[in-house]
Amino acid sequence: MGEKFFLNQPIDSLLLSEDHNKVHGVLNVVGERIEADHVVWATSVVAMKNVFRNHFAETTWFKKIEKLKMMHACTFQIELTEPVLSKDITTFGPNSCLGSFSEQSRSTFQGSKGRLSIILTPPEKFLELSKEETLEIVLEDLKRVKIHIGREQIIDYQKIDHPNDFYSLAPGNNQYRPKQTTPIKNLYLAGDYTLQPYFATMEGAATSGMKAAKLVEDGNRS
């Protein structure tokens, strides 16, 4: 019904009414205004805080969100000549750097001959290391869980750092997760950090987006 889609538009700020109580669009980083009847802010919590802080730093509702503590994450992917596990299933590696790992060549990365994806722990340790240093530690710890990868099997590998990219799962932090609604008219939040049944997961992000979309839909009916 006449919708427009704007892709690859890094956003600098919100377009707000003079009293800052209603949103009517966004401003991208090159200064172009994108008008909208509703804004669903679907980003990581860090990106949300960085932009919203410029508008709402002194408001009670945003000060509560600022109390939401953050945590780091670090992942490692190894492209291989063949699968290293018989099934594509998430596995945990106690007493190792392998917080969880999974062969994904039969599921998520079907174009790969073999693909091992790993969530590293503790992430703080690996943020400071190069991908080469990390590979050495990963290969040694894989041996501890009876997975042996030869150098000739490795096609490529990469370490991906996520500093302060997720909300902390520490006790007491959950109370600071915001709802998808905000006190600002026509402004909604989506992201795994928002209040919904899941924690920091893709399922949580998808659920929050569905909730935000339903709020927009209901608002259009009223």
HELIX and SHEET records of a PDB file:
HELIX    1   1 VAL A   45  PHE A   56  1                                  12    
HELIX    2   2 THR A   60  GLU A   66  1                                   7    
HELIX    3   3 PRO A  123  LEU A  127  1                                   5    
HELIX    4   4 LYS A  131  ARG A  144  1                                  14    
HELIX    5   5 ARG A  151  GLN A  153  5                                   3    
HELIX    6   6 ASN A  174  TYR A  176  5                                   3    
HELIX    7   7 MET A  202  ARG A  221  1                                  20    
SHEET    1   A 3 ILE A  11  LEU A  16  0                                        
SHEET    2   A 3 VAL A  23  ASN A  28 -1                                        
SHEET    3   A 3 ARG A  33  GLU A  35 -1                                        
SHEET    1   B 2 VAL A  39  ALA A  42  0                                        
SHEET    2   B 2 LEU A 187  ALA A 190  1                                        
SHEET    1   C 4 LEU A  98  GLU A 103  0                                        
SHEET    2   C 4 GLY A 114  LEU A 120 -1                                        
SHEET    3   C 4 MET A  70  LEU A  80 -1                                        
SHEET    4   C 4 ILE A 154  TYR A 167 -1                                        
END                                                                             
